[in-house]
Amino acid sequence: MEILKKLYYNVDVSEVRNTSQRSQKLTSFAKLAKNVKKLLIISLIRSIMFLVMQLGISKKFQKEKKESALIMRKQTKIAAVVSAAALLALGASITSFAAAKGTWMMVDGEWYCYDKNGDVYENTFCSSNGKEYYVGDDGMLVRSSWVEYDGDYYFVNSSGAKITNDWRLTTPYEDEDADEEWFYFQSTGKRADNKKILYKGSTFFFDADGKMLTGWVTADGDQVVNEENSINTSTTSTTYYCDETGARVESGWVYTTAPSTPDDDADADEYWYYLKSSGKVATGKQSNVKGQGFVFGNMDENRGQMLTGWVAGTKVDKDADMLYKEIGGEDSDEVLSTYVKDTSADAEEGNDAVVYYCMYDEDKADGHIQKNKWRKTWAPKDAYEEDEDADKFWYWIEKDGKVYIPNGNDVKATGIEYELGDGTMDQGDQFNFAKKKINSKDYFFNEEGAMVSDFVSVVESLDPSVISEGMYYFGGSDDGSMKTGSQTVKDDNGDSFKFYFGTKDNGTTGEVKGKGVTGNKNNKLYYMGHLVAAQDYKYQPVFMDVAGNGEEATFIVNQNGSIQHSALEYKEDGDILIDAKTNKVEFKTKNSDAKVWDKYSVEKGSLIINVEDIDEKDVMPISTDAIASGSVASGNKPQ
């Protein structure tokens, strides 16, 4: 009797904690019961229940008498009733409990669910204590396995309970040889197929087979469109990027290949992309990305890519978006002047262009727009080769990040560049240029935006009020601002030469700020800014067209360049050089135009000259003959 009592007791289905930790790997269990054994066990149950009802062992067994009799009547396939002695010999374990859907009964270690008529449920979910459990085609509880039910896919844990609002890392359905993938099961337990899911503040995407996606993903609303495509900026579909955890990147950087890159292309180029707070790929000019301005490609071939180096934007009409791309590179002849906004009177409305310069560091997302600073770098055609033997030039970047490139209205003059080589002016290229004030200093820029340095002879001016014809100096090495006043410049041999450039505009004296003085300045004689001094003798005469009218004035200068203005006899080693005293040399105090540039010049015909005179071009040979234009001048760093 005691043995029979122990065979009947009520218990709940054992539970296994459902966890959201996606690293959990589930083990699968094999089905243990066979159909023959099941029939045997059921017959044993019927025998016991029949004996209990007949003997009236307890009130509890009497209560179940009717149900046992009903079961026995309905199971006509059972041909024999096994005795209690046989049951004890088998040592079978039997447990049962009532549930929301039918009655659960453990038979030989396996659970079965029975309806009120005593029939075993098959291929369906049965519930207990708020959870659902699946029984297979043999009625046995399924554990740690995929479940296909009514066209949808589920997963049950080790206790057999259906997983809801949770993850599993497992092989795909009916493909145990495949790699394990992450799957998510929704509140209904259904696998998230072709879905966008919000989980603990992050967004995840799943393909048609429920596999969690990483990398580039395109979604249309809550529906995943595909995972390998170009970046879609349409109003219906949007491209996102999911990191290795599957979470959609928001307000962050990723360094990866372009969306359309095949998976097997191991040599594909990688680019920096920025995903905005919405998860959308940033394109075009972005003013505030982590506090900095960036430019991202917005054309089909570069969409979303962080652009670096020389970055140009063009706008073909007023209603169009500015299109951005990197310019220059290997075998490129692109120049910055191509991207200057057309400000002419006959320019098409909306025709616009802009150039930015963005620094680049491949180890981090450092490609922000440079602003309000000087930048020394290669011209676009040499920028991506980074050839240290190629010339670098200085460019000015405005406060808004735009590289200063003179437009047609800014260009006011034509000049020829010179360098003080071995004591003489070595002529360089001719170019058109503009004058610009930066931080209270004046600079010259050629048409390509490169800062001009060294000496520049302005041979033609379209607006003398802005730029006057004459010689200017912008410093050597890493300088570049227009110089004024006294300057000492060394040539290639290390020899020093004196110059003087106007300190301010003076209509009375003809002095122009920055322009080399020609004539008398502080009792020194200059030609185009260069000090004229006796070279071979203690004193020498100099013939100079000071007024620029074709008439030469004559000066006597010593080796320091000081102009002589007294009637003396000038000698060198006993030789009469200039017989000023005998011939009563007369010196002018000012010319007929009331200017002082040729003050203390000698009256014509009053000198007896026995030595070689100094012509201004012998002192500083300069040719103003125009040569082919269009070359880029060398650039030096402004201070």
Secondary structure in CASP SS format (residue, H / E / C, confidence):
PFRMAT SS
TARGET T0000
AUTHOR 0000-0000-0000
METHOD secondary structure of the structure
MODEL  1
M C 1.00
E H 1.00
I H 1.00
L H 1.00
K H 1.00
K H 1.00
L C 1.00
Y C 1.00
Y C 1.00
N E 1.00
V C 1.00
D C 1.00
V C 1.00
S C 1.00
E C 1.00
V C 1.00
R C 1.00
N C 1.00
T C 1.00
S C 1.00
Q C 1.00
R C 1.00
S C 1.00
Q C 1.00
K E 1.00
L C 1.00
T C 1.00
S C 1.00
F C 1.00
A C 1.00
K C 1.00
L C 1.00
A C 1.00
K C 1.00
N H 1.00
V H 1.00
K H 1.00
K H 1.00
L H 1.00
L H 1.00
I H 1.00
I H 1.00
S H 1.00
L H 1.00
I H 1.00
R H 1.00
S H 1.00
I H 1.00
M H 1.00
F H 1.00
L H 1.00
V H 1.00
M H 1.00
Q H 1.00
L H 1.00
G C 1.00
I C 1.00
S C 1.00
K H 1.00
K H 1.00
F H 1.00
Q H 1.00
K H 1.00
E C 1.00
K H 1.00
K H 1.00
E H 1.00
S H 1.00
A H 1.00
L H 1.00
I H 1.00
M H 1.00
R H 1.00
K H 1.00
Q C 1.00
T C 1.00
K C 1.00
I C 1.00
A C 1.00
A C 1.00
V C 1.00
V C 1.00
S C 1.00
A H 1.00
A H 1.00
A H 1.00
L H 1.00
L H 1.00
A H 1.00
L H 1.00
G C 1.00
A C 1.00
S C 1.00
I E 1.00
T E 1.00
S E 1.00
F E 1.00
A E 1.00
A C 1.00
A C 1.00
K C 1.00
G C 1.00
T E 1.00
W E 1.00
M E 1.00
M E 1.00
V E 1.00
D C 1.00
G C 1.00
E E 1.00
W E 1.00
Y E 1.00
C E 1.00
Y E 1.00
D C 1.00
K C 1.00
N C 1.00
G C 1.00
D C 1.00
V E 1.00
Y C 1.00
E C 1.00
N C 1.00
T E 1.00
F E 1.00
C E 1.00
S E 1.00
S E 1.00
N C 1.00
G C 1.00
K E 1.00
E E 1.00
Y E 1.00
Y E 1.00
V E 1.00
G C 1.00
D C 1.00
D C 1.00
G C 1.00
M E 1.00
L E 1.00
V C 1.00
R C 1.00
S C 1.00
S E 1.00
W E 1.00
V E 1.00
E E 1.00
Y E 1.00
D C 1.00
G C 1.00
D E 1.00
Y E 1.00
Y E 1.00
F E 1.00
V E 1.00
N C 1.00
S C 1.00
S C 1.00
G C 1.00
A E 1.00
K E 1.00
I C 1.00
T C 1.00
N C 1.00
D E 1.00
W E 1.00
R E 1.00
L E 1.00
T E 1.00
T C 1.00
P C 1.00
Y C 1.00
E C 1.00
D C 1.00
E C 1.00
D C 1.00
A C 1.00
D C 1.00
E C 1.00
E E 1.00
W E 1.00
F E 1.00
Y E 1.00
F E 1.00
Q C 1.00
S C 1.00
T C 1.00
G C 1.00
K C 1.00
R E 1.00
A C 1.00
D C 1.00
N C 1.00
K E 1.00
K E 1.00
I E 1.00
L E 1.00
Y E 1.00
K C 1.00
G C 1.00
S E 1.00
T E 1.00
F E 1.00
F E 1.00
F E 1.00
D C 1.00
A C 1.00
D C 1.00
G C 1.00
K C 1.00
M E 1.00
L C 1.00
T C 1.00
G E 1.00
W E 1.00
V E 1.00
T E 1.00
A E 1.00
D E 1.00
G C 1.00
D C 1.00
Q E 1.00
V E 1.00
V E 1.00
N E 1.00
E C 1.00
E C 1.00
N C 1.00
S C 1.00
I C 1.00
N C 1.00
T C 1.00
S C 1.00
T C 1.00
T C 1.00
S E 1.00
T E 1.00
T E 1.00
Y E 1.00
Y E 1.00
C E 1.00
D C 1.00
E C 1.00
T C 1.00
G C 1.00
A C 1.00
R E 1.00
V C 1.00
E C 1.00
S C 1.00
G E 1.00
W E 1.00
V E 1.00
Y E 1.00
T E 1.00
T E 1.00
A C 1.00
P C 1.00
S C 1.00
T C 1.00
P C 1.00
D C 1.00
D C 1.00
D C 1.00
A C 1.00
D C 1.00
A C 1.00
D C 1.00
E E 1.00
Y E 1.00
W E 1.00
Y E 1.00
Y E 1.00
L E 1.00
K C 1.00
S C 1.00
S C 1.00
G C 1.00
K C 1.00
V E 1.00
A C 1.00
T C 1.00
G E 1.00
K E 1.00
Q E 1.00
S E 1.00
N E 1.00
V E 1.00
K C 1.00
G C 1.00
Q E 1.00
G E 1.00
F E 1.00
V E 1.00
F E 1.00
G C 1.00
N C 1.00
M C 1.00
D C 1.00
E C 1.00
N C 1.00
R C 1.00
G C 1.00
Q C 1.00
M E 1.00
L C 1.00
T C 1.00
G E 1.00
W E 1.00
V E 1.00
A E 1.00
G E 1.00
T E 1.00
K E 1.00
V C 1.00
D C 1.00
K C 1.00
D C 1.00
A C 1.00
D C 1.00
M C 1.00
L E 1.00
Y E 1.00
K E 1.00
E E 1.00
I C 1.00
G C 1.00
G C 1.00
E C 1.00
D C 1.00
S C 1.00
D C 1.00
E C 1.00
V C 1.00
L H 1.00
S H 1.00
T H 1.00
Y H 1.00
V C 1.00
K C 1.00
D C 1.00
T C 1.00
S C 1.00
A C 1.00
D C 1.00
A C 1.00
E C 1.00
E C 1.00
G C 1.00
N C 1.00
D E 1.00
A E 1.00
V E 1.00
V E 1.00
Y E 1.00
Y E 1.00
C E 1.00
M C 1.00
Y C 1.00
D C 1.00
E C 1.00
D C 1.00
K C 1.00
A C 1.00
D C 1.00
G C 1.00
H C 1.00
I E 1.00
Q C 1.00
K C 1.00
N C 1.00
K E 1.00
W E 1.00
R E 1.00
K E 1.00
T E 1.00
W E 1.00
A C 1.00
P H 1.00
K H 1.00
D H 1.00
A H 1.00
Y C 1.00
E C 1.00
E C 1.00
D C 1.00
E C 1.00
D C 1.00
A C 1.00
D C 1.00
K E 1.00
F E 1.00
W E 1.00
Y E 1.00
W E 1.00
I E 1.00
E C 1.00
K C 1.00
D C 1.00
G C 1.00
K E 1.00
V E 1.00
Y C 1.00
I C 1.00
P C 1.00
N C 1.00
G C 1.00
N C 1.00
D C 1.00
V C 1.00
K C 1.00
A E 1.00
T E 1.00
G E 1.00
I E 1.00
E E 1.00
Y E 1.00
E E 1.00
L E 1.00
G C 1.00
D C 1.00
G C 1.00
T C 1.00
M E 1.00
D E 1.00
Q E 1.00
G E 1.00
D E 1.00
Q E 1.00
F E 1.00
N E 1.00
F E 1.00
A E 1.00
K E 1.00
K E 1.00
K E 1.00
I E 1.00
N C 1.00
S C 1.00
K E 1.00
D E 1.00
Y E 1.00
F E 1.00
F E 1.00
N E 1.00
E C 1.00
E C 1.00
G C 1.00
A C 1.00
M E 1.00
V C 1.00
S C 1.00
D C 1.00
F E 1.00
V E 1.00
S E 1.00
V E 1.00
V E 1.00
E E 1.00
S E 1.00
L C 1.00
D C 1.00
P C 1.00
S C 1.00
V C 1.00
I C 1.00
S C 1.00
E C 1.00
G E 1.00
M E 1.00
Y E 1.00
Y E 1.00
F C 1.00
G C 1.00
G C 1.00
S C 1.00
D C 1.00
D C 1.00
G C 1.00
S C 1.00
M C 1.00
K C 1.00
T C 1.00
G E 1.00
S E 1.00
Q E 1.00
T E 1.00
V E 1.00
K E 1.00
D C 1.00
D C 1.00
N C 1.00
G C 1.00
D C 1.00
S E 1.00
F E 1.00
K E 1.00
F E 1.00
Y E 1.00
F E 1.00
G C 1.00
T C 1.00
K C 1.00
D C 1.00
N E 1.00
G C 1.00
T C 1.00
T C 1.00
G C 1.00
E E 1.00
V C 1.00
K C 1.00
G C 1.00
K E 1.00
G E 1.00
V C 1.00
T C 1.00
G E 1.00
N E 1.00
K E 1.00
N C 1.00
N C 1.00
K E 1.00
L E 1.00
Y E 1.00
Y E 1.00
M C 1.00
G C 1.00
H E 1.00
L E 1.00
V C 1.00
A C 1.00
A C 1.00
Q C 1.00
D C 1.00
Y C 1.00
K C 1.00
Y E 1.00
Q E 1.00
P E 1.00
V E 1.00
F E 1.00
M E 1.00
D C 1.00
V C 1.00
A C 1.00
G C 1.00
N C 1.00
G C 1.00
E C 1.00
E C 1.00
A E 1.00
T E 1.00
F E 1.00
I E 1.00
V E 1.00
N E 1.00
Q C 1.00
N C 1.00
G C 1.00
S E 1.00
I E 1.00
Q C 1.00
H C 1.00
S C 1.00
A C 1.00
L C 1.00
E E 1.00
Y E 1.00
K E 1.00
E E 1.00
D C 1.00
G C 1.00
D E 1.00
I E 1.00
L E 1.00
I E 1.00
D E 1.00
A C 1.00
K C 1.00
T C 1.00
N C 1.00
K C 1.00
V C 1.00
E C 1.00
F E 1.00
K C 1.00
T C 1.00
K C 1.00
N C 1.00
S C 1.00
D C 1.00
A C 1.00
K C 1.00
V C 1.00
W C 1.00
D C 1.00
K C 1.00
Y C 1.00
S C 1.00
V E 1.00
E C 1.00
K C 1.00
G C 1.00
S C 1.00
L C 1.00
I C 1.00
I E 1.00
N C 1.00
V C 1.00
E C 1.00
D C 1.00
I E 1.00
D E 1.00
E H 1.00
K H 1.00
D H 1.00
V H 1.00
M C 1.00
P C 1.00
I C 1.00
S C 1.00
T C 1.00
D C 1.00
A C 1.00
I C 1.00
A C 1.00
S E 1.00
G C 1.00
S C 1.00
V C 1.00
A C 1.00
S C 1.00
G C 1.00
N C 1.00
K C 1.00
P C 1.00
Q C 1.00
END
